[in-house]
């Protein structure tokens, strides 16, 4: 039987960290450091420079993941890139990334859009490609420049998000790495987190900024993340006691704490980067995963539960052993 396994991780955060006081001062936001930290756990985030696109962030993260895996660009035969802030309408950011990395072997490459649930969707998709036998090595990427879609006068959203990219190399193997995945969506909740605008004739039509009903998102996220965690653990034939680490989407510290509590995981077993990354949407899970691996916190042979929820609404989880 063919399985897929993460053999390398990489990430990239652009520029210097921007702390809450500096962000508030730069944009005249009606907020405070205390207010932001209390409600989200966020103290700082990173922003892409002018002219720096999602593919640029992804390129650095992928090079680091390839180096960690001991692979060259042309060893890759599949690229799945999750983003809600692509470089352009088309071609896909995945193909732009492919060119920047120097992958010239005709590897399949495509974007996937599931907002903050995007990396889990991308990982599950690549896992199925590899398990089918059609592909051997994949780059699974989450890359975002959410700073481009923020309304700096909307204090309920603009202080929450940041930019960044994370990637993993996923390879075929004889032993399980990804034990199980679960994906879900419910379009009835599409309006509680959305960017409603679009382009027509080269001009933005409608509201081009991210809008969110924070309380509704919080309630929904806590419920479905606990459910999908239990679902994927059961699908893997394991129990919560088998999970060494929770690597959740880094949206809000209170959401992560609530999920861990329902799984009876102690707080010290939750990988937390939201305090210095902010919410980087599809990039947040691979960013957190890479930080945990490189710091030595998450080691080989340990089981990690990855989970995310995002606009759509989409949500999912993956149970993996590194």
Buried (B, 14 or more C-beta within 10 A) or exposed (E): EEBBBBBBBBBBBBEEBBBBEEBBEEBEBEBBBEBBBEBBBBBBBBBBEEEBBBBBBBBBBBBBBBEBBEBEBEBBBBBBBBBBBBBEEEBBBBBBBBEBBEBEEEBBBBBBBBBBBBBBBBBBBBBBBBBEEEBBBBBBBBBBBBBBBBBBEBBEBBBBBBBBBBBBBBBBBEEBBBBBBBBBBEEEBBEBBBBEEEEEEEEEEEEBBBBBBBEBBBEBBBBBBBBBBBBBBBBBEBEBEBBBBBBBBBBBBBBBBBBBBBBEBEEEBBBBBBBBBBBBBBBBBBBBBBBBBBEEEBEEEBBBBBBBBBBBBBBBBBBBBB
